[in-house]
Amino acid sequence: DVVLKHMIQMRAQELNCENARGEALSIAHASIMWNLIYTPAEEGPVLPVDRSWNHVPDPVNPDFRYAMFAWDNELASFIALHAGLEEIAVSNWFQSIKSLTAFGFIPNVYAGGVKTQDRTEPPLAGLILEKMVQMKGLNGLIGLAARVSMKALVEYNDWFFNYRLNPDGFISVGSKDYEAILSGAHPSGENMQAARFESGLDNSPMYDGEMYNKSMGLMNLSDVGFSSLVAADGLAIARLLRKVFPSDPSAEFTA
């Protein structure tokens, strides 16, 4: 009875939002609910970007096929929040942030405990979380998401400067299998196509040709757009830290 009552209240709130914002919100709401799934491999409902993608190795049945992508899923939480689905937005957000690898980056693709260990995607988590906090404040679920996420987001931004900085002092996209380095296993990725996947612009003509430098694990290309995203995300994280932990001197962070 308690669960049913809560579901009825949630649906009433959703309908109020739809009536207030009209057709565009209804479309966003419908698309969010179409992609919403639950799988025992995650700790809550998630929003895969497309139901047809799969990164789960040998799923026992088609219901457990799914794939989550770093910036796609972060943006999905932002859309869900706009659609009045705060609980779903936060659940999906937590599954994305907790995918952080042992080396400190959110993987390009992850599902069923399997992660791409060689590459990430364009960093938007700090920018998106800042927008969500601006929408909802620090009370409630979004505030909880902000407090829990900050350590991971700082670690993620640091990772770019530790592993993606080229000799010219800019960020280059790349692919280097850090898990294989530790385990001695055969590395995955470490080629031009894998580096293209990290850019998030898999088919961009900017990345035509072969410019992957295997010794560095980076493209021989100073990526101004990607470098700008890393800097902007770092600045957003710095602003969030000062807002979320205003009295903590250790929260100071310079991008």
Secondary structure, 3 states (H helix, E strand, C coil): CHHHHHHHHHHHHHHHHHHHHCHHHHHHHHHHHHHCECCCCCCCCECCCCCCCCCCCCCCCHHHCCCEEHHHHHHHHHHHHHCCCHHHHHHHHHHHHCCCCCCCCCCCEEECCEECCCCCCCCCHHHHHHHHHHHHCCCHHHHHHHHHHHHHHHHHHHHHHHHCECCCCCECCECCCHHHHHHCCCCCCCCHHHHHHHHCCCCCHHHCCCCEECCCCEECCCCHHHHHHHHHHHHHHHHHHHHHCCCCHHHCCCC
